């Protein structure tokens, strides 16, 4: 059983932590097969509309809309849930029980490195030092990662540097050599990138970004989630996808943007109630 206190301390001091053998190999095989299937069927995106950091790399977006497997594997992972509650929960969000998540999932993607190294960058949008984290990323490693196949590299402690990443610091970066089934969690302020994938093979990871409840999501998750997936989820899942913090249309609908699970009982939030 992992020492979660030690992992939380490592996340706080070094900016990242790795839980080994965190996901069963049977689940890893299912995730990898589903991602390979979706990648083979994916329509090419206009690279001019793709963020510069993602060009030349294999990325599958919006996976919460594809299969509930991606949602439940991440959201039901007990150790990840513990780490995220300790790191991202808002203690003043009283409408949801304090031992349940009130953070939200900003995005979930699958990624495999391309032949060019990914420059050092942050995913918190702005740098800041201090103990208050507002975004955390979690990667389930689906294929072994090492420097020759595009593994993640990080500059330990850089989440406290209070400035944007500079590429000269790549010399200080350490590779995270991980095995399929590992779970890597990092503060989104951390300077991170990848090595070049020179192997000619894939090295898929499933990566989710979790944030404080008040931050925007990458896509209209609450509006576009298919009904079949919404119906298959628990109230806790729905809250983490943002359904308990949808802004009300006006003050007559609701005054507080923070809501509890009771908001979910009258039907899918943001839509008229559906017939039984």
ZIQUI-V295978 format. One record per residue. N is the residue number from 1. PSI is psi as a letter, one per 40 degrees, with the letter a starting at -180 (999 if undefined). Layout:
BEGIN
((N/PSI) (N/PSI))
END
This chain:
BEGIN
((1/h) (2/i) (3/g) (4/d) (5/d) (6/d) (7/d) (8/d) (9/d) (10/d) (11/d) (12/d) (13/d) (14/e) (15/e) (16/i) (17/i) (18/h) (19/h) (20/i) (21/f) (22/d) (23/h) (24/i) (25/d) (26/d) (27/d) (28/d) (29/d) (30/d) (31/d) (32/d) (33/d) (34/d) (35/d) (36/d) (37/d) (38/d) (39/d) (40/d) (41/e) (42/i) (43/h) (44/h) (45/i) (46/h) (47/e) (48/d) (49/e) (50/h) (51/i) (52/d) (53/d) (54/e) (55/h) (56/e) (57/i) (58/h) (59/h) (60/h) (61/i) (62/f) (63/e) (64/d) (65/e) (66/d) (67/h) (68/e) (69/d) (70/d) (71/d) (72/d) (73/d) (74/d) (75/d) (76/e) (77/h) (78/d) (79/d) (80/d) (81/d) (82/d) (83/d) (84/d) (85/d) (86/d) (87/d) (88/e) (89/i) (90/h) (91/e) (92/e) (93/g) (94/e) (95/e) (96/h) (97/i) (98/d) (99/e) (100/i) (101/h) (102/e) (103/i) (104/i) (105/h) (106/d) (107/i) (108/h) (109/i) (110/i) (111/i) (112/h) (113/i) (114/a) (115/e) (116/i) (117/i) (118/h) (119/i) (120/h) (121/i) (122/i) (123/e) (124/e) (125/d) (126/i) (127/i) (128/i) (129/i) (130/i) (131/e) (132/h) (133/i) (134/e) (135/h) (136/h) (137/i) (138/h) (139/h) (140/h) (141/h) (142/e) (143/i) (144/i) (145/h) (146/i) (147/d) (148/e) (149/f) (150/f) (151/i) (152/i) (153/i) (154/i) (155/h) (156/h) (157/e) (158/e) (159/e) (160/e) (161/e) (162/f) (163/i) (164/i) (165/i) (166/i) (167/e) (168/d) (169/e) (170/d) (171/d) (172/e) (173/i) (174/h) (175/i) (176/g) (177/h) (178/i) (179/i) (180/h) (181/e) (182/i) (183/h) (184/h) (185/h) (186/i) (187/h) (188/e) (189/e) (190/h) (191/h) (192/i) (193/a) (194/i) (195/i) (196/i) (197/h) (198/e) (199/d) (200/e) (201/i) (202/i) (203/g) (204/i) (205/i) (206/h) (207/h) (208/i) (209/h) (210/i) (211/i) (212/i) (213/d) (214/e) (215/i) (216/i) (217/i) (218/d) (219/i) (220/g) (221/d) (222/d) (223/d) (224/e) (225/h) (226/i) (227/d) (228/d) (229/d) (230/d) (231/d) (232/e) (233/i) (234/i) (235/d) (236/d) (237/d) (238/d) (239/d) (240/d) (241/e) (242/e) (243/e) (244/e) (245/f) (246/h) (247/h) (248/i) (249/d) (250/a) (251/e) (252/d) (253/d) (254/i) (255/d) (256/h) (257/d) (258/h) (259/i) (260/a) (261/d) (262/d) (263/d) (264/e) (265/d) (266/e) (267/i) (268/h) (269/i) (270/e) (271/i) (272/i) (273/h) (274/i) (275/i) (276/999))
END
